[in-house]
């Protein structure tokens, strides 16, 4: 018997939607210096941070593996119908129209918004999933990279963006997708969006199709994201630069020329080849189109009629994602990094405070405020440096006559202000109890390379050839997210535990699971940090995986491998239901590195093509994930 959500007998556990959103504000410091002042101590559950699973071995073969006592269920695959009337997936009969009604490609961020209160909050919700990038060689059987068609381009664009889909667990705790739900909808690379904030309408955002510089076709490269305290989604356009090419004839005396270089736009052809089928992606034809991407995009999950806004006040970056919290005086504070080697960490603090009962006010919060970049000092202190036009080096002579230029050329603004150049800052998350901020620095093999200017190691990025990455723990002054000073320390230096330069929060390294290239992160309700990786195959030969790590108490830093992926894939988007009885993760780009004719993976169905998917993980005994009895 299967019980429908809301039907008699529908059961669950208790947590309000507001508490769920507050818990979804992701987010944790301690190698070099202790923090000054009082430190809030948390009760430490029995066992490793309350966790009880034995670590799984490194991944091998073309199957995912989860810790003993748990089960992993494939919930949503690329191409699965999610909108009413969507056709079933047929890899040989694809169209842009069909893809816009189906689950998108390369699932990344996952968010869960409860649709009920009380006991059902963790068993019925709206699942929010980002779709980062296409891979035509694995998506389209007849794809010719030298001669892509306009329809093939549109199929890929329709596979990008965000999926909103209603899900629920039945009486046996298996998750189901309600494909006929009126709550299901898609935002794609072909959906209308708006530029808002200081850069909207700037001459560099105007194109032949949009002379006003405010209306943009689609989103690109949406990687990670956050749910805001006022109930919207804030999703990041990360590697947008990979879509724009043919700048080889652009004049060097044009100020945009150097911005293209700073942001990594390719000289000629691109990875995806969109410029071969659409002049919109050719810099020599539409030099301003790329300036309309690279933003945090705000979307109302429950109102498809509200056009998504690209919030230019937060700067233009290749941001992995954002985490959002409230300051002591109620303003929104957004933390995010620029996912490039030698790039910076940022914070935006809104000018106005959130108003609990004024939705229209809250939907304008992210258009006004102060943008900061972080400077990590060698003594363990830190400063948030304001990136404000007219202040210090951000003047007209340096190319910043107004705040619009700061927002369009944020990388240079942070560099001129003196922000610290980090080892690829990716996800940034906030501890649900201590309010410490944890920053994943995935890797930087060029750190210390004598051929790279300003590449020397520093206190916050202490290793040469940092192939394994590290995690920094940051504590704002007075634990206030609106502070302009902070303390920081190294939480983990990832890598081989036997290596002398690795560090796992002070925990005995002989007991931890080896881990490299930290990427997406999330906290469970007890304050354990769950870290997904991207790049372990290059370090250890291991499949990418998901690790659980206590951040407080005697087992702080005890990293244990919980879930492993498949060849070519990275693990992304970890997300808990409010009671932590289910953990959702994405298996992104399985089989990457192979082709349809020479595959390296056929996950999850054992046939071609491999299909990126979201997996729902639960404990066999119904307990909180990570606390299941061994053997279930």
N, C-alpha and C positions, 0 to 999 in steps of 0.2 A: 504494500500500500504506500502511495506517495502522497504526502500532504502538501497542498498548494500554500504559498505564503498568504497569511491572513485567514486561512480556513480553520474550522474547529480542530483543536488538537495541535495546532502549530505551536511548537515549543522552542525555547531558546534560553538565553541568559540575559542579565540586566546590564545595560549601559546606554546612556542617552546619546543622541546624535551629537549634541554639543560636546560631550566628553570624548566621543569618538573622533571628532574633528580636532579637538585639542590634542588627543593622543597621536593623531596623524601628523602633527607638526614635528617632523623628523629631527632626529638629531643625533658629547662629551669631553687629562693633561698630565709626563712626569719624569722625563729623563734628566733634564738639566737642572732645573731649579724648583724648589717648593713654592707654592703660592703663599702670598702674604695674607694675613687676616684670618678670620674664622672660616673653617671649611665645614660645610654641611655633611654630616655623616648619615648614611642610609643603613637600615637594617639589612643584614646579609642573610638570604635564605639558606637553608641547609643544602649541601652539595655545591657544585660549581655555579654560583650565582643562581641557584634554583634549578639548574640544568642537570639532566640525568642521563643523557644518551652517550654511548661510546662513539668515538669518532669513526666515520667510515673511511676506508682506504682511498687513495687517489683514484680518480675515475679511469676506467679502461673499457674499451669497447663502445658500441653504439647504443648505449642505454643509460638513462639517468639512474642514479642510485641515491637512496635516502637512508637516514639513520634508522637503526633497528627500532621497532615499535611504531613506525610511521608508514604511511602509504602516500604515494604521489600519483595524482590523477590528472591526466591531460584534460583541461577544461575548454580551451579555445585555441584552434589552429588558424593559421593564415588561410583565408578563403572561406571559413565557416560562415554561414548566413547569420547576420545579426539584425538586419532590418526586415520588417514584414515585406514579403514578396521577393526577397533575395533568392536568386537561383542557387542550387547546390554547386559546390566548387568543382570545376572541371579544368585542370591545368592546360588542356589543349583547346579550350573554347572560352578564353578570357575576354573581357571587355572592360573599359573604364566604368561603364554604367553598372555592371555587375559588381566590380571591385568596390565601388563606393557604397554598396549595401552589404558587403562582406567584411569579416575581420581583416584588418590590415596586416602588412608585412613587418617583420622584425620588431616584435613586441619588446618594449623597454620598460618604462615606468609603469607601475601598477598602483592604483589607489582604490580604496574601498570606502564607499559612503553608505552608511546604514539607511535603509528605507523604512525601518520600523524602530520603535523605541522598546525599552524594557528587555524582556527575555529574547526577543527575536532580532535584536540589533546586530548580532554577529552571524545571523543565518539568512539574511535577506538584504541585499544591497545593490547599489549601482557600482559596477566595476568600471574603472577608468584606466585605459591602456594607451600609452604612446606608441607610435610606429615611426622608427627613426630613419631608416634608409632602405632603398631597394637593392636588389641584386638580380639584374636582368638575366644573367647567365644561369641562375637557378630558378627564376620565376617563369621565363618565357621560352618554350621549346624551340621556336623558330627565330630567335633573336640574332641579328647580325650586328655586332658592335660597330662596324664600319658604316652601316646604313640603317639605323633604327628608324622605325616609322612613327608618325605622330600619334597613332593609336597606342603603340607600345609605350611611348612616353607618358601618355595620359593614364594608362593602366598603372604605371609605377607611381605617378603623382596621386592617383586615387588610393593607392595602398599606403600612403603616408598619412601623418596627422594623428588623430585621436579617435578611439572607439569608446562610446558610452554604452554599456549593456547591462541589463538587469539579470542578476544571478541569485540563486537561493540554494540552500542545502535541504535535502529531503529527510525523511525519517531515519534513513540509514547514514546520514551525514555525507552523502555524495552530492557534489555540487552540480547544479543544472543551469543552463542558459535559457532564458525566456526570449526566444527569437521573435515572438510576436508582440513584445512589449512596446507600448507607445513611448516608453522612456529611452528606447535605444536610438542612437543616432551617431553620425560620423562627422568629423571635421577632417578635411583632406588637403592635399596639396593643390586642389582646385577650388577650395571654398573661399568665399569673400572674407577678408579681414580688414581691420582699420589700424592705421598708425595713430597713436595718441601721445601726448606729452611734448617735450621741447623740440624734438626732431620732426614732428609731423609737419608736412608742407615745406620743409627746407628744400632749397634748390637741388640738393643731392638726392632727394627722395622722389623727384618728379621724373616721369617717363612719358614716352609717346602715348601710351595707353592711359596714363593717369597724370595729366598735367598739373593737378592740384597737389600731388604727392601725399595722399592720405589713404587711398584705397588700394589694397594689395591682393593679388590673387594667391591665396593659399598660405600654408606654413610649410617649412622644410626642416628636416633633421631634428624633429622633436625627440629629445633624449629623456632626461628625467624631469621631474615636476614636483609640485607640492599642492596640497589643499590648504586654502587660506582660512583664517579664523572666521571670515564672513561668508564662507561656503562656496567659493569659486575655485577653479583650477588655475594654477600658474605653471605653464609648461615652457620649456626652454628650446629654442632653435639652436642646436649645437653646431654640427659640422656643415653649415650652410655653404661654406666656401667651396665644397667639392662639387657644387652644381653649376658654377659660373666659370667660363673659360674664355679663351681667345682675347687676351689683353696684350698680346705681343707687340701690337702697333700703337699702343696707347702712349701719348706723349709724356715724357718724364717731367716736364715743367708744370704739369697739371697736379695740384695737391692730392687728387684722388689716387694718383699713381702709387705713391708711397703707402697709402692706406691699403690698397690692394695687396701690397707686399707684406705689410704687417699682419694682415688677416689671412695670409696664406693662399690667396686665390691663384690658381695655376696660370702659368704663362700662356699655354696653348690649350690642348685638349684636357677634359676633365675625366674623373674616375667614372662618372655615370653617363657621359656622352650626350647630355640633354641639349647641348649647344648645336649638335648636328641636326636636330629636328625642330628646334624652336629658337628664333633669334632673341627671345627674351633672356636666354641664358648666355648670350654672347656679349662680352664687355665692349667689344668694338662696335656693336650695334645698339646696345642699351646700357651705357656705362653706369647708370644709376640703379638698375634693378637690384643689384646685390646689396645696396644700402638699405633696402626695405626688408632685410632678413637679418637674423642674429639677435632676436629680442626675446624677452620673457613675454609670453602671450597669455592673457587672462581670458578664461572662458567660463560661462555660467553653465554648469552641467545639466541644469534642469530647464534651460530656456534656449532652444535652438534658434529662436528668432533674434536673440541678442548677438550681434556680430562680434566675434572675438577681437580683442584689442591687443595690439603689439605695444607694450608699455616702454616707450623709448627712454623715459626718465631713468630706468634701471641700467641703461647703457647697452651698447651693441658689442656682443662678445660671442665666443663659441662656448657658451655655458652648458655644463652638464645638467644642471637643475638648480632648484632653489629650495630653501626651507624658510618658512614664514612663522614669526612669533610676534607677540605684542611687547612693547616696551613698558616700563613702569608707569608711564603716563598714557598708555593706550595706543600709541602709534604703531603702524606696521613696520617690522624690521625683517628684511629679506636678505638671507645669506646665500652666496653663490660663488663659484669659481670660474675661471676661464680655462677650459680644458686644452691647454697647449703647454708644451715644455717651456719653462721660464716665464710663465704667465702668472697672474695675480689672483688674490682672493678679494671679494667685494662684499659690501653691505649697503643696502638702501634703507633709509629711515623716512617714512612718509611725514609730510608736513603736518597733516591733521590726524587726530585720533580716530579710531574706529568708533562708530555710533551703533550700538546694539540694535536699535529699532529703525535705522534709516538706511535702507538698502541702496538707494540711489547715491547717497553720500559715500558709502563704502565702495561702490563700483567706480569711484573717481579717486580713491586713495592713492593709487600707484602712479598718478600723473604729476604729483608735486611732492618734493622732498629733497633729501640730500644723499648723493651718491658718494660712497667712501671706498678707498682701497686700503688694504692692510699692510703695515710695516711691522715685521717681526724683528725686534731688537735682540742683540746677542745676550743680554742679561735676563731674558725670559719675560720682559715686558713687551708691549706692543701698542701701536697707535693706529686708529682709523683716520686716514688722511682724506679730507674732503676734496672731491673733484668738482670744483666750482669755477666756472668761467670768470676771469678777472681776478682770481686769487692766486698769488704766487706766480709760478711759471705758466699757468694756464691763461695766457694773455693773447692779445691779438697778434703780436709778433710771432708767437709760436703756433699760430693757426687756430686759436680758440676765441674768436670775437664774441661768441654767445654760448649758452649752455647747449644749444643744439649740436655744435661741433664736438663738445665733450661727449655727448651721447652717441654720436656717429663714429667717433675716433677714440673710443674709451681706452684702448690698449696704450696709445701714445700718452693720453692724459695721465694714466696711472704711472707710466714710466717717468714722465717729467716730475710728477709729485713725489717720487721716491719710494713707491711701494716695492715690497720684496718680490723678486722673481722666483716663483715656486716650481716644484717638480710635478707639473700637470695636476692642478687642483680639480678634482671631479666632484663627487657628492659631498655635501655638507649637511650634517644633521644635528639635532638638538636633543639632549638628554631630557626625558620626560619629567625627571624629578630634580636634578641638580642644575638644569639649564646650561650646563656646559655645552660647548659647540665642538663637534668632531669633524675634521677635515681630511678626506681621503686624497692622498697625493699618489697617483697611480704609478708613475715611474718617470725617470729622466736619464736615459743612458748617455746623454750628452753633458751631464753635470761634470765639470772638471775637464772637459775636452779643451785642449789648448787652442784648437782652431775656432772655438766659439767665444765671442766676446762676452765678458761679464758672466762666465759660466762657473766661477770658482764656488766650491761648497761654502755654506754659511751655517749659522746655528740652526736655522729652521729647515735647512736642506743639507744635512751634514755629510752625505756620502757621495764620493765620485762614482760615476757609472752606475747610477741608482736604477738598476733594472727591476728591482723588486718592490719599490715604493715604500711609503710609510704613512702613518696617521698622526695628526697633531690634535691635541686637546687644548681648547681655548676657553678661558673663563673671563667674562666681561666684568669690569668694575661693578661692584655691588650687585652682581648677577643681573644687571639691567641690559637688555638687548639694545638700548639706546645709548649706551656708554660710548665714549670716544677713546678709551684706553682699556687694555686687557692684559692678562697674563697668559702665557702659553707654555706648553712642554710637549715633548715627544711622548706619545702613547705607545706606538709600535714602530719599529724598524723591521719591515717584513723581509722574508728570505729564509734561507736554510737555517734552521735553529742551531746547527752546529757551527755556523759562521760567527766569528767574534764580533762582527759589526751588526748582527741582528739583535733585536730587543723586543720582548713581548710583555710590556707593561710591568716588568719586574718579576713575572712568573717564571719558574724553572723551565728553561727552554727544552730540556730533554722530554718534557711531557706534552708540548704543544704540537698541533698539526702544522706542517710547513705551509706557508701561505705567501703569495706574491701578487702584486698589482691590485691593491684594493680599489674598488670602484663604487658601486651603489651600496648604500647602507640604510639600515632602519633599526630602531629600538623596539624591543618588546616592552610590555607594561612593567616589567620588573627592572628595566634598565640594562638588560643585556644588549650588546651591540651585535647586530648581524651584518656581515660584510660579504658582498659578492665580488668576485674577481674578474679581471679582463686581461689575460696575457700570461697565465701560468705556463702554458705550453712552451713559451720562449725562455722561461727561467728554469723550470724543472722537467718539462715534458708532460706535466700533469694537465688533465682537463680542468677548465675553470670550474669554480665551486662556490658554495655558500658556507661561511663559517660563523659560529656563535662565540661571543667573547664577553665575559663579565667585565664591567668597567669599574666596579667598586668592590671593596672587601678583599679577603685573603686570596681569592682566585682571580683577581684583576689581571687581564692579559692572557688568560688561559684560552687560547684559540683552539677550537675543535671543528673539524670538517663535518658538516651536516648533510650536504647534498652535492652531487657532482653532475656535470653536464656531459655533452657528447662531442665528438670531433668537430672542430671548426666553430663551436658555439661559445658564447660568453653567457654568464648568469647575470641577470639584471632584475631590477624592479622589485626587490623583496617588500612585501606588505602584509601586515597582520590584520585580521578582523579584531574588533575592539577587545574581545576576551582572549585573543591569541589562540583560539582553538583551531584556526586555519591560517596557514601561511601561503600566500600566493607568490610565485616567482615566474620570471620569464626566461625561456631558453631562446636566446636571440641568435640569429644567423647560423643554425645548425648546417653543417656541410660547407661552410665558407672555406674557400681554398680549393674546392672541387668544382665540377661542372655536372650537368645532367648526363653527359656521356662518360665522364670519369668521376663518379661520386666518391666522397669520403664518408658520407652519412646518408642514411635513409630514415632518420628519426622524424616523427614519432611512429609512423605507420608501417615501416618496413618497405616502402615503395618510394619511387621518385615522383615528384621532387620532395626533398626534405622541407618541413614546414615549421617555421618559428611558431612557438606556442606558449600559452600561459598554463602553468601547472598549479594545482591546488594540493597542498600538503596538510595532512591532519594526523593526529595520533590515533592509533587503533583502539586505544582504551578511552578515547574521548577527552583526555586531559589536554592541558595547554601544550602546544607544540614545543618540543625540547624537553618536556618533563614526562614523556610517556614511559611506562614500565617496559624494561627491555623484554623483547619477545611479544609485546603487545597483548 
